Amino acid sequence: MKLFHFTSCLILPTLALANIKTSNPACTTDENCSLNGLCHHGSCICDQGWKSFDCGALDLIPAPLKNGYNKTDTGTSSWGSKIIHRTPDSETFDLFLAEFTHDCGLDYWSPYSRIVHATSSTGPAGPYEFAAEVVGTFSHNPTVVYSHMDRKYLLYYIGCPYTVPDTCVPPNFTCGPGNTINGESGISVSSSSDLETWTSHGQILLGRDDGSWDADITNPSPFPLYSPNHPAGEMALAYRGCPYNCSGAELINLATAENFLGPYRKVQKDPLFENPNEDPFLWRDKRGNFHMLLHSLEDGGGFGDGPKVGRHAFSKTLEGPWTFNAKTLAFDTTVVFEDGSFVDYFRRERPQLFFSEDGEMTPLYLTTGVQEVGKEGSYTVIQPLGGAAYYERQLYEHHLEP
């Protein structure tokens, strides 16, 4: 029997009571609580996994010292990841992430990035060990979702087959319209019934060789719109757009399709909000509201310019209007560990969440790509949220049952 790592925090008896926090500033609607809680008698009562006066900050707790996917001691860098749990009673957790070949660091993510599969038998925080290559160079920005309608896992990513040089050199190639520099423009999808064997379906959303604000399309984040009351195969897809060769502002939009193969149609012509961001992560909560975590490109954040890297946006409907929370950081560049130590990272990006499996969509773990100050290498950190200890205890007790 493999033992799960237990997060060092108070284990509460029920998820519903785990993270009730109130605020001092008055609220008048649930939107004042970032749709991550309810406005009750003028104060926000945050859902589990969220905190702050407006429920806009993730309730992150200290991370285990050994977590995520870090192979920098062997010269291998990685960047961003998505946790998958095949069944609620499985002892194994799967991780899909971008890993760089030829000992290249983060500066050479293109063209040296490939997509790999890693596994953990010690819980969702890991650490994870390499299992297999899924897509070779060049492939990047992986995220995996399960489509109940199709009974398949869907891997969305960017890239195209590219044979890389033996030494780390800057890119100079294209994967399609919108970018001729680094191959980032254009979103592809593959499907699998078992996370082991994948079928490529090619690019399903292309950039454009024109003057549009989102000619260069990248950073896919899909969310299946299936529900028991709406058993359909429709897909929502958040993406980051910017002008041709990403020569201007990086902004966010959404597209939808009747099935994962497309065609995908943009929900609006303009960006969802004017704030510059990349790396959207899209989900729908238990009340039917929509949310995104984002890597903010604002002053004091961006690519190594300070701690303001994690933002949250929300909307009652997919079509909007979307509200970008510029008041409260969802997360910053600091990760605290269980022994009391901490790291102020130079870069922390590519946020994705792992949610509870009880239908409540409680965020339990945040995965991000990180780079330390003065280092070329990068790796994946997985940090738990307040409800993680209860989740891990339930897993552990289930596996003790005869």
N, C-alpha and C positions, 0 to 999 in steps of 0.2 A: 504494500500500500504506500503510495507516494504522498507525502505530507505537503499541504499547501502552506505558503507563507502567510502569516497573519499580520495584518496591518496594525501598528501600535496605536490604537485609539479605543475609546469606549464603545463596547458593543451594545447597542440599544435593542430593546425587545421587538420592536416592529419598525419597518421601513417608514410607515406613516408618521411616526413620532420622532424620526431621527434627526431632523434638521429644521426645526421651527425657529425662525429668527424674525424679530420685529425691528422696525426702523423708527427713528425719531422724526424725519421729515414726513410731512403729510402726503398721502396719495389720495386720488379721487377715482382712479380706474385701475384695472389690472395692467393696463399698458404702462402705468407709472411703476409697476413692479416687473417690467421687462417681460411680461407674460411668463415669468418663471415663478410665479406665486400669485396670491390673491390679496387684493386691497380690502382690509377689514378694519372698519372704524378708523380710517385714516392712516393706517400703518400697513406695510407690506409684510405678509407672512410668506416666507420663501419656501418653495418646494425643496425637498431634499436634494443636495448637490449644489445648491446656490446660496449665496449670502450677500451682504451689504444692504444699505438702506433701500436700494432699488432692485435687489435680487439679481444684479448684473455681474457678480463675480463668482467664479467657480469656487466651491468649498474644498479647496485642495488641502491635503494633509501630508505629513512627511512621507517621502518615498523610501522603500527599501534600498539599501546600499547597492545590492545587485538587482538590477531590473532592466527591462527593455532589451535592447540589442546593441551591444557595444563590442566591436571587433577591432578597435583602433590600435590595440596592443600588437596586432598582427599586420598593421598597415592598411586595414580595410575600413572604409568609411561607409556610412549609410545615412538615409535622410527620409524621415516620415514613415508612418506605418499605420495599419488598421488591424485591430484585434477581431478575430472571428471565433465563436464558440459553436461547434457544430450542433450539439444537443445540450440541454441544460444539465444533464447528468454525466457528461463526458469529462474525463480527467485531463484531456489534452486541449490546449488553446493554440490557435493558429495565428500567425502574424504574417502580413504581406507588406513588404517594404521595398524601397529603392536602395540598392547597394552598388558601390562603384568598383569597377574592375581595375587591374593594373596598379593597385596601391595609390590610386588618384584620390586627392582630397576634394572637398566641397566645391572649390573653384572650378573643377572639371566634371561637375555633374553631367554636363553635356560635353562630349557624347558617351561618357564612360558608365552611365547609369544603366543598370539592369534591374529587373523585378525578381525578388526571391521570396521563398516561402520558408518560414521558421516556425518552430513549435516549442511549447513550454508544458512541462508536466508539474510545475510548481505554482500554478495559478496564473491569472491574467496579467499580473505585473511582470512575470518572467522571473529570471532571465530566459531568453529564447535562444535556441540553437539552430543553425542553418539546416534546412531540410532539402531544398531543391531550387534550381533556377526555374522560373516560370516563363519569363520573356527575356531574351537576350538584349544586348545593346543594339539600338538605343531605346530604352523604355524608362519611364519616370512617372512620378505623381500617382502611384497606385492607390486605389481604394476598392474595397470589396463589399458588396451587399448581397443579401439573399432575396430572390424574387419568389414569393410564395405561389404566384400565378404560374410561373414557368418551372418551378421546382428546381431552380438552378442558382448557383452563385454567379455573380456577375462582377468581373474585374474591369474597371474603367481606368484608363491610363493615357499617357501621351507617348509619341515616339514612332519609330519605323526601323526596320532592319538596317544596321549600319556596322560595318567592320571597322573597329577602332585601331588607331596606331598603337604600337607597343609602348610608347612613352606618352606621358600626359601632355597633350597639346590642346589649345583652344579649338572650339568647333568651327566648322564652316560647311554647313549642309542644310538641306531643307527636308521636311517631311510632308510638305504640302503648302497650300496657299496661306499667306499671312506672315510668314517668317522665312528668310533665306539665310539666317545666321546660325541658329542653334537647334533647329528641328523641333521647337517646342509647340508649334501651332498645329492643332488638330487632335481630336479626342477619339480614341479607339475603345472597343469593348471585346472581351472574351468571356466565354461561359464554361461552367463546369458543374457536374452533378456531385462531385466528391472532393473538390479542392486539389485533386492530384493531376487529372487530365483536363487540359483546357482546349477549347475550340475558339480560334480567332474569327471575329466577324468584321475585322477591318475598322476603318474610320467611320464614325457615325455622326460627327459634327465637325465641319471643316471651317477653317479661317477663310479670309478673302483677300485678294490682291487689289485692295482699293483704299479709299481714305476714311473708312468707317472707324469709329472709336474702338470697336472690338474686332478689327481685322485679324488680329493675332489672338487665338483662342486656346486656353490651357487650363490647368488646375481643376479637373473635373471632380464634382461631388454629387453622385446620384442618390436619389431616395425613391424606392418603390411606393406608389400611392395606393397599393393594395390595402384593404382592411376587410374584416369579416362582413361589414355592411356594404362594402364596395369591392367585390371580388373581381378586380380587373388588373390588367398588366401595365397600366399607365406608369410612366416614369417621369420624375422631375430631375433636372440636372442643373446644378449651379456651376458656374465657370467664371474664370477671370478673363477679361478682355482688355486689350490695349491696341493702339494703332499699329500699323504695319511695322514689322521688326521691333515691336514694343518700343516705339519711339516717343511715347507719351504716357499719360496717366494710366495706371492699372486700376480697373474698376470691375464691379461685379454685376452679373446678370443671371437669369434663369432661362432654361428651355424645357419644354415638355414634349412627350411623345406617347402614342397609344401603346407602344411596346418598346422593349429595350433596344430593338434594332432601328427604331426611328420610322419616319423622318422626325427630327427634332425641330420644334418651332419656338422661337424666342418669345417670352411672355410680354416683352415690351421692347421698343426700339432703343430706349435710353437706359443708362445704368440704373440699378435699383436705388442707389444713393450716391451722393457726390464724393464721399470720403474715399481716398485711395486705399485699397486693400488687395490682398491676394489670398490664395489657399483657403477658399471657403469650405466649410464643412456643414452640410445641410441635414436637418432632421425635423420630424413632426412630433410634438409632445402628446401626452395622454389626453389633452383637451382638444386636440386638433389644430393647435397653433403651430406655426413654422418658425424655425430658428436657424441661425448660422453662427458658427465660430469663425473668426477671420484672423489672418496675420495682417496687422495694421502697418501701413507704410507712412504713418504720420511722423511729423518731427518728434524726435525723442524715442523713436521706435525703429521701424524699417529693418535695414540690413546691418545691424551692429551699431546703431546710433543711440541706443538707450533702452529702458525697460518697457516702453509703451508698445508692446507687440501683440497683445491679445485683446480683441474686441468681440462684441456680441451684437447681432442684429435680429430683429423679430418682426413678425406680421401675423395677423389673424387669418389671412388667406395667402395662398401661394402667389397670387397676382399682386399683392400689396394693398395699400402702401406699406413699405418696409421702413422700420425705424432703426437707425444706427445709434447705438449707445456710445456717445462720446464722453460721457461723464465718468463711467466706472470701467476700470480695466477688468476683463474677464480673467486674464492671467498675465504675468510679467516674465522677466528673464531669470528670476531667482527660483531655484528648486531647493527645498529644505529636505534633509535626509533624516532617517530615524535615529541616528546617533547624535543629532544636534548640529551636524555640519551642514554647510550649504554651498552652492555654487551659483555665482552670478554669471550666467552665460553671455557670451558675445552675441550669439544669435539663437533664437528659439522660435521655430516656425512649424508649418504643416500640422496644425492642430486637428486631431480626430478623437472622438469619444467612443467608449464602450459603455453600453447601457444595461440596466437590469433586464432580466428575462421574464418578468412577471407582468408585463404589459404596462407598467408605470412609466417606462422610458426615463428612469432615474440615471443620470450620468454617474458612473462609478470609477472610470479611469480615463485620464487624459494622456494621449500619446503625442509627442512632439519631436521634431528633429532639432538637435542642439549642436552648437559648436562653442568650445571654450575659448577664452581670450588668448590670443597668440598661438593658437593651434590650427593646423591645416585640416586635420581630421574632423569628422562629425559622426554622430551616432543617434540612436533613438532612446529617449527617456520616457518611461511610463510612470506617471504619478497618480496615486489613488485619491479619490474624493471621500467625503465623510461616510458614505454608505458602504464603502468597500469591505470593511471589517465584517459587517453582518453578512454580506454576500459570500465572503470567503468562509465564514463559519458554517453557513448553510451547505456549501460545497463539501466541506470537510466532514460534517455530520452525515451527509448523504452517503459519502464513500466509506464511512465506518459501518453503515448498516450491513447486516449479513445478507 
